[in-house]
Amino acid sequence: SEYRSISKKLFIRNEGSTVGNLRNVLANVAAAMALRQNKIEEVGAIYGLITGVGGGVVDSSGRELGNKLLRDASNFQVLAGVPSTVKLMVRNLND
């Protein structure tokens, strides 16, 4: 799994749905979330809600999603949550 290196440093919990994982991040139950195979409207909602509370939302290369034009998010990876945790996730994904 692509999250194997991260799982050695962080506890990973998956609610099984985008909304469940987003709820956990917004409620401070989880520090971050990683998503693949998203709908464009989900990416937009995640971006607005997470950045609205001071979090970070980036792609798997660590690029901020704010000005990124998404036509098809189905193969697009999103990392969102507490900025320091998101940076840790990006570093570990790209090692």
Protein Blocks (a to p, Z undefined) as FASTA:
>chain_A
ZZlmmmmmpccddehiaklmmmmmmnomafbdcdehiafklmmmmmmmmmmnopacddfk
opafklpccfblklcccdedjfklmmmmmmmmmZZ
